[in-house]
């Protein structure tokens, strides 16, 4: 069973000051120990890299790129997926919902992924099973 992984989870794993850090690190270790396939998108990678570089620095970014990215299954976002996510974003008409989130939801639905490693409540709103549960 694949687990979609969001920026909110990646960031919580690497930021020791994040309020979800301990839970994120435990869940990450559990997922790695269970060899659960971890799926993400190229948009989540872009968002995570920008956030980690800006807030935590290049050394942490290097660790993310060298240790985490290689174990992920990356869904590369093409024009069709991007366009569908833009349509969903504009239809939602919500300021705090991002294009990255809409791409994530589209990939999860397309691929039949129900579970995600995320701290973003938008995944709950969309009917996905978010872990670790809050």
C-alpha positions, -999 to 999 in steps of 0.1 A, spaced: 0 0 0 15 33 -11 17 63 12 16 98 -3 41 121 15 35 159 17 58 188 23 43 192 58 57 158 67 91 162 51 96 195 68 85 182 102 110 154 100 139 178 94 130 208 116 137 198 152 118 229 163 86 219 145 58 210 169 52 178 150 89 168 148 89 139 172 58 123 158 71 129 122 104 112 130 87 82 146 63 78 117 91 82 91 112 55 109 82 32 110 74 37 73 111 31 64 111 -1 86 79 -14 69 93 -6 34 61 12 26 63 28 -9 64 65 -4 50 86 -32 52 123 -38 51 147 -67 77 169 -84 57 199 -71 59 187 -35 97 182 -40 100 217 -54 80 232 -25 99 211 1 133 221 -13 125 258 -13 111 257 22 140 236 36 167 257 19 152 290 31 144 280 67 169 253 75 198 259 51 217 242 24 232 215 46 197 202 56 186 205 19 216 184 9 206 157 35 170 158 22 182 154 -14 207 127 -7 189 106 19 152 111 13 146 118 -24 163 85 -35 138 64 -16 107 81 -30 85 73 -60 81 106 -77 52 114 -99 64 140 -123 38 166 -131 30 171 -167 7 196 -185 -25 175 -181 -21 170 -144 -11 207 -139 -41 219 -159 -65 197 -140 -51 209 -106 -54 245 -117 -91 239 -126 -97 223 -92 -79 252 -74 -99 278 -92 -132 259 -87 -124 257 -49 -120 294 -47 -101 292 -15 -71 314 -7 -54 289 16 -55 259 -7 -25 256 -29 -18 244 -64 7 219 -49 -21 205 -27 -45 202 -57 -19 183 -77 -13 160 -47 -50 152 -44 -53 146 -81 -24 121 -81 -38 103 -50 -72 99 -66 -57 89 -100 -35 63 -84 -60 51 -58 -38 62 -28 -59 67 3 -32 71 29 -8 100 34 20 111 57 10 148 62 2 173 88 -19 195 64 -56 193 73 -66 197 36 -59 160 32 -86 153 58 -110 176 41 -105 157 8 -113 124 25 -78 109 27 -64 90 57 -38 112 73 -10 97 94 2 101 119 -33 109 131 -36 141 152 
